């Protein structure tokens, strides 16, 4: 059995098998996770105060995200990174200005995720609304142009009565899942979620 030809063939077969196993393991390590597993879902803004909010979301795999936010949708100049990788994400955004609309997206690695091409939004409470209780939309002059956010009351003139819920927890209770902009409109139109 000390035939050099047999030993060389056996060594070549063993090396071939090791290379094949290494390629298979490497492929699944690199390509085994789908891009959709990294995408944030059920993005919710809660604990809205005059100077802080809490952003939460979930991912299919453990990731470490960064919330990029700002007061205009084209200049998200502030950053709030997560400390560790996780599947359930919570970041508190602090040092915010009262009665101000903020826009934000979530970055995971080199990919930015937003609300279907537009940043998510939230509006901090004004100084007069800082006591605990339901969120009250601030009164603005008639000349001020505002865009609705998922936390402002909105009525759609289609003959149905508008949703009076402005709290994500209540909307989640009615719809049985997250509180995204789409979920808010389902609440406004009194649609039931599809399973």
C-alpha positions as CSV (number, residue, x, y, z in Angstrom):
1,X,0.0,0.0,0.0
2,X,3.0,2.3,-0.2
3,X,2.5,2.7,-3.9
4,X,3.2,6.5,-4.5
5,X,0.6,6.7,-7.3
6,X,-2.2,5.4,-4.9
7,X,-1.0,7.8,-2.1
8,X,-1.1,10.8,-4.5
9,X,-4.6,9.9,-5.8
10,X,-5.9,9.4,-2.2
11,X,-4.4,12.8,-1.2
12,X,-5.9,14.5,-4.2
13,X,-9.3,13.1,-3.4
14,X,-9.1,14.2,0.2
15,X,-7.9,17.7,-0.8
16,X,-10.7,17.9,-3.4
17,X,-13.4,16.9,-0.8
18,X,-11.9,19.5,1.7
19,X,-12.0,22.3,-0.9
20,X,-15.6,21.3,-1.9
21,X,-16.8,21.4,1.8
22,X,-15.0,24.8,2.2
23,X,-16.7,26.2,-0.8
24,X,-20.2,25.0,0.3
25,X,-19.7,26.4,3.8
26,X,-18.3,29.7,2.4
27,X,-21.2,30.1,0.0
28,X,-23.8,29.7,2.8
29,X,-21.9,32.0,5.1
30,X,-21.9,34.7,2.4
31,X,-25.2,34.1,0.6
32,X,-27.2,32.2,3.1
33,X,-29.0,35.3,4.4
34,X,-31.5,37.0,2.2
35,X,-31.5,40.8,1.8
36,X,-35.1,40.9,3.2
37,X,-33.8,39.6,6.5
38,X,-31.9,42.9,7.0
39,X,-34.8,45.1,6.2
40,X,-36.5,46.8,9.2
41,X,-40.1,46.0,9.7
42,X,-42.8,47.2,12.1
43,X,-41.0,50.5,12.6
44,X,-42.7,52.3,15.5
45,X,-42.1,55.7,17.1
46,X,-43.3,55.7,20.7
47,X,-42.7,57.6,24.0
48,X,-43.0,60.9,22.2
49,X,-42.0,63.8,24.4
50,X,-40.9,67.3,23.8
51,X,-37.2,66.4,23.6
52,X,-37.1,62.7,23.0
53,X,-38.8,59.7,21.2
54,X,-38.1,56.0,21.1
55,X,-37.7,54.2,17.7
56,X,-38.2,50.4,17.5
57,X,-38.2,47.9,14.7
58,X,-37.4,44.2,14.0
59,X,-35.2,42.4,11.6
60,X,-35.0,38.8,10.5
61,X,-31.4,38.4,11.5
62,X,-29.2,40.0,14.1
63,X,-28.1,43.4,12.7
64,X,-26.7,46.6,14.2
65,X,-28.5,49.6,12.8
66,X,-28.1,53.4,12.8
67,X,-31.1,55.8,12.8
68,X,-30.3,58.8,10.6
69,X,-32.6,61.8,11.3
70,X,-33.0,65.5,10.7
71,X,-35.6,68.3,10.4
72,X,-35.7,68.0,6.6
73,X,-36.1,64.9,4.5
74,X,-33.1,65.7,2.4
75,X,-30.7,66.4,5.3
76,X,-30.6,63.6,7.8
77,X,-27.5,64.9,9.5
78,X,-28.0,63.4,13.0
79,X,-27.1,59.8,13.9
80,X,-28.1,57.4,16.7
81,X,-26.2,54.0,16.4
82,X,-27.1,50.8,18.2
83,X,-24.5,49.4,20.6
84,X,-24.9,45.7,19.7
85,X,-26.4,43.4,17.1
86,X,-29.9,42.2,17.8
87,X,-33.2,41.2,16.1
88,X,-35.4,43.6,18.1
89,X,-34.1,47.1,18.0
90,X,-34.7,50.1,20.3
91,X,-33.0,53.4,20.0
92,X,-33.9,56.5,22.1
93,X,-33.5,59.8,20.2
94,X,-32.8,62.6,22.6
95,X,-31.9,66.3,22.6
96,X,-34.7,67.0,20.1
97,X,-36.5,70.3,19.8
98,X,-40.1,70.7,21.0
99,X,-42.9,70.9,18.5
100,X,-40.7,69.9,15.6
101,X,-41.2,67.4,12.8
102,X,-38.3,65.1,12.2
103,X,-37.6,62.7,9.3
104,X,-35.6,59.5,9.7
105,X,-34.4,56.3,8.0
106,X,-32.6,53.2,9.3
107,X,-29.2,52.3,7.9
108,X,-28.0,48.7,8.2
109,X,-24.5,48.3,6.8
110,X,-24.3,50.3,3.6
111,X,-28.0,50.1,2.9
112,X,-30.6,52.8,3.9
113,X,-34.1,51.7,4.6
114,X,-37.0,54.1,4.6
115,X,-40.8,54.2,4.3
116,X,-41.1,53.2,0.6
117,X,-38.8,55.9,-0.8
118,X,-39.6,58.6,1.8
119,X,-38.2,59.0,5.3
120,X,-40.4,58.1,8.2
121,X,-41.6,61.1,10.3
122,X,-42.6,62.0,13.8
123,X,-43.4,65.3,15.5
124,X,-42.2,66.0,19.1
125,X,-44.6,67.4,21.6
126,X,-44.8,71.1,22.2
127,X,-44.0,72.5,25.7
128,X,-47.7,72.8,26.4
129,X,-48.2,69.1,25.6
130,X,-45.4,67.7,27.8
131,X,-47.7,66.3,30.5
132,X,-48.6,62.6,30.3
133,X,-51.7,61.8,28.3
134,X,-52.8,61.5,24.7
135,X,-50.9,63.2,22.0
136,X,-52.5,66.5,21.0
137,X,-51.8,67.9,17.5
138,X,-50.4,71.4,18.0
139,X,-52.5,74.3,16.7
140,X,-50.9,76.2,13.8
141,X,-52.1,79.2,11.9
142,X,-54.2,78.6,8.8
143,X,-51.3,79.9,6.6
144,X,-49.0,77.1,7.9
145,X,-48.8,74.1,5.6
146,X,-48.4,70.8,7.4
147,X,-48.1,67.3,6.2
148,X,-49.8,64.6,8.2
149,X,-47.8,62.1,10.0
150,X,-48.9,58.8,11.4
151,X,-49.4,60.5,14.8
152,X,-51.8,63.3,13.7
153,X,-55.5,62.8,13.3
154,X,-56.5,62.6,9.6
155,X,-59.9,62.4,8.1
156,X,-60.4,61.3,4.5
157,X,-63.6,62.7,2.8
158,X,-64.9,59.5,1.3
159,X,-68.1,59.2,3.4
160,X,-66.5,57.1,6.1
161,X,-65.8,58.5,9.6
162,X,-62.1,59.2,10.2
163,X,-60.1,57.2,12.7
164,X,-59.8,59.0,16.0
165,X,-56.8,57.0,17.1
166,X,-53.5,58.9,17.2
167,X,-51.6,56.5,19.5
168,X,-49.6,53.6,17.9
169,X,-50.5,51.2,20.7
170,X,-54.2,51.7,20.0
171,X,-53.7,51.3,16.3
172,X,-51.7,48.1,16.9
173,X,-54.6,46.8,19.0
174,X,-57.1,47.5,16.3
175,X,-55.0,46.2,13.4
176,X,-53.2,43.4,15.3
177,X,-49.7,44.4,14.1
178,X,-47.3,47.4,13.7
179,X,-48.0,51.1,13.3
180,X,-46.6,52.2,10.0
181,X,-48.0,54.9,7.8
182,X,-49.8,52.2,5.8
183,X,-51.3,50.8,9.0
184,X,-52.5,54.3,10.0
185,X,-54.3,54.7,6.7
186,X,-55.9,51.3,7.2
187,X,-57.2,52.5,10.6
188,X,-58.4,55.7,9.0
189,X,-60.3,53.9,6.3
190,X,-61.4,51.3,8.9
191,X,-60.0,48.4,6.9
192,X,-59.2,45.1,8.4
193,X,-55.7,43.7,7.9
194,X,-55.2,40.8,5.6
195,X,-53.6,37.7,7.3
